[in-house]
Each structure stands twice: as C-alpha cells, then as structure tokens.
Amino acid sequence: MAQLPPHHQLVQTDDGSFTLFSENFQEACHSTSGAKSETLLHYVKGCRVPERLSPHSTFTILEVGFGLGLGFMTTLEILADLQGKWHFLSLELDRDLVEWFKEENKDHPLLSGLTWIKDSILELRAPNFILTILVGNARETLPLYAQDSKIKWNAIYQDAFSPKKNPILWTKEWFELLKLHSATDVLLSTYSASSSIRKSLFESGWIIHKGEKFGPKRSSTRASLVGESDPDILLQLERSPVLALTDGNILVKA
Ligand SMILES: C[S@@+](CC[C@H](N)C(=O)[O-])C[C@H]1O[C@@H](n2cnc3c(N)ncnc32)[C@H](O)[C@@H]1O
C-alpha cells in the first residue's frame, strides 16, 4: 500500500472495509459500522443509480467529497457489467488524498490511465465512464466547472464531513448551487438527518424524504426536485427551533 496521505489514519470498519480518519477535521470519512455498506446504502442505492442507468444518455453523478475514493469504487463495482455510460464528478479539497488514490490504483486495469489534465483536475476516460476529480475548495471549483461544462447531474452523493465540522458544504447557498446544475430527475442522498441541513435543503427548494437508517443513526435524508416532501418531516421541521445553515450564520458561529 502507498504511504498514507499526511494527517490521516487508516481505520477498519465493522464490515471489514476501511476508511480514513482525518486529523484536520477530527472525523472519519465513513461510519465505523461499515464504510462500504454505508456507501452502498446511502449513495448507490439511495440515488437508485443502477436502475436509472440508461443506454440512451450519460448518467451523471456528483460526489461531494472524494475522500479515499470509496464512493467511486463502489459505484464502479456495481455498474461494471451494466449497459450505459456514466460520468462521475467528484470534489476534493485535499490534493494528498487524490494523489494517494492515483498511486494506489496505478496498476488497476481500469484506472491506470488517471491523468492530471489541469493542475487541479484529475481525469480518466474509459469506454463506459469518465471520472473527473476537481481538487480545491468545492465552493470555488464547482461553480466554475459547472458553468463551463453545462453539466446537469442526475445523482448527488452529499458526503461531506458532518455539518458541525464542515458547514460550508451544507448551507442553503450550497444546496441552491447544487439545484441550479441538477437534472429534473436528480436524487440527492446523504447520511445526515439533522434538522438544520434538512431546513437548508428545504429552504433552497429541495423536496425532502426520509432515508434509511444505518448503524447507530436512526435516519438519513433523500431529496429531489419533483414530488412532495414527507409530511412528517415538514411537521418536525416546523416544530424545530434550529435554523437552516446559511453562509452568513456559519461565518458568525466560526
Ligand atoms: C466524508 S469524506 C468523503 C468520503 C468519500 N465520499 C469516500 O467514499 O471515500 C469528506 C471529504 O470532503 C473533503 N472536503 C472537506 N471540505 C471540502 C471542501 N470545502 N471542498 C471539497 N472537499 C472538501 C474532505 O477532505 C474529505 O475527503
């Protein structure tokens, strides 16, 4: 195994798969109940990726936080034998993580062609899929990339660190940006069920649904742009005194 990225420790989780603990954020990239099982449940299944892959158009997935690449690797494994093209666009602040992933996979039959096409963009073009990783602060890299490429995503893996540790990727303004570049059939999925992030989503125009439980967490969140929000969640949000996270109020707290 290549040397671990600085300021990270490797942690084995309950299903045998590994995650990384970040010393900078003081948080692990996945639930210790099972990194791979969580990724499958919340993201690949949560966004109904395999059943929505189509032979007629490219299915686009946005991942918020590339981490150790488990979201991508799990998606690749599930989609490997299915018909249809897909584009996996991922956002990562820490260049060392991305360099580590590249080094770890330099002999992988499908991933050895990963190439820096710009100083901050690592990309791979395979026959059935494209992987693009934008390195830098997602609040800056994503708007520029989305505007230039005119991309619209069908699935969003909202997998930043927790709202307490990583609030800039959970604000109303962030979710407005995600909505702006989403296809009508988009499904957004996240492990968080906190009322503040549900309010951020709702106030930025997303329709909110309850997601599956995983490990010790009792619930999670799915969001879409069509249909109606779950009435129980709306009632809960109405009764909750917490505020939606906004770029303004997280700066005040920091
Ligand atoms: C929970 S981990 C993602 C795990 C990943 N999805 C996986 O399956 O391996 C969150 C990631 O978000 C990254 N991150 C934190 N703040 C960011 C920012 N402002 N822009 C882009 N990435 C960020 C962290 O460096 C970390 O790798």
The ligand as an SDF file (V2000), in Angstrom:
LIG
                    3D

 27 29  0  0  0  0  0  0  0  0999 V2000
  -16.6750   12.1370    4.3970 C   0  0  0  0  0  0  0  0  0  0  0  0
  -15.2660   12.3760    3.3990 S   0  0  0  0  0  0  0  0  0  0  0  0
  -15.7680   11.7340    1.8260 C   0  0  0  0  0  0  0  0  0  0  0  0
  -15.6750   10.2360    1.7130 C   0  0  0  0  0  0  0  0  0  0  0  0
  -15.7610    9.7570    0.2740 C   0  0  0  0  0  0  0  0  0  0  0  0
  -17.0460   10.0550   -0.3030 N   0  0  0  0  0  0  0  0  0  0  0  0
  -15.4330    8.2880    0.1450 C   0  0  0  0  0  0  0  0  0  0  0  0
  -16.3460    7.5000   -0.1450 O   0  0  0  0  0  0  0  0  0  0  0  0
  -14.2810    7.9090    0.3350 O   0  0  0  0  0  0  0  0  0  0  0  0
  -15.3980   14.1280    3.1020 C   0  0  0  0  0  0  0  0  0  0  0  0
  -14.3210   14.6680    2.1750 C   0  0  0  0  0  0  0  0  0  0  0  0
  -14.6630   16.0270    1.8700 O   0  0  0  0  0  0  0  0  0  0  0  0
  -13.4590   16.7430    1.7040 C   0  0  0  0  0  0  0  0  0  0  0  0
  -13.7460   18.1890    1.8710 N   0  0  0  0  0  0  0  0  0  0  0  0
  -13.8850   18.8950    3.0290 C   0  0  0  0  0  0  0  0  0  0  0  0
  -14.1220   20.1950    2.7640 N   0  0  0  0  0  0  0  0  0  0  0  0
  -14.1290   20.3310    1.4200 C   0  0  0  0  0  0  0  0  0  0  0  0
  -14.2930   21.4300    0.5420 C   0  0  0  0  0  0  0  0  0  0  0  0
  -14.5310   22.6710    1.0060 N   0  0  0  0  0  0  0  0  0  0  0  0
  -14.2280   21.2070   -0.7910 N   0  0  0  0  0  0  0  0  0  0  0  0
  -14.0070   19.9530   -1.2850 C   0  0  0  0  0  0  0  0  0  0  0  0
  -13.8370   18.8660   -0.4780 N   0  0  0  0  0  0  0  0  0  0  0  0
  -13.9010   19.0370    0.8330 C   0  0  0  0  0  0  0  0  0  0  0  0
  -12.5620   16.1850    2.7870 C   0  0  0  0  0  0  0  0  0  0  0  0
  -11.1900   16.4350    2.5110 O   0  0  0  0  0  0  0  0  0  0  0  0
  -12.9270   14.7040    2.7770 C   0  0  0  0  0  0  0  0  0  0  0  0
  -12.0470   13.9660    1.9970 O   0  0  0  0  0  0  0  0  0  0  0  0
  1  2  1  0
  2  3  1  0
  2 10  1  0
  3  4  1  0
  4  5  1  0
  5  6  1  0
  5  7  1  0
  7  8  2  0
  7  9  1  0
 10 11  1  0
 11 12  1  0
 11 26  1  0
 12 13  1  0
 13 14  1  0
 13 24  1  0
 14 15  1  0
 14 23  1  0
 15 16  2  0
 16 17  1  0
 17 18  1  0
 17 23  2  0
 18 19  1  0
 18 20  2  0
 20 21  1  0
 21 22  2  0
 22 23  1  0
 24 25  1  0
 24 26  1  0
 26 27  1  0
M  CHG  2   2   1   9  -1
M  END
$$$$
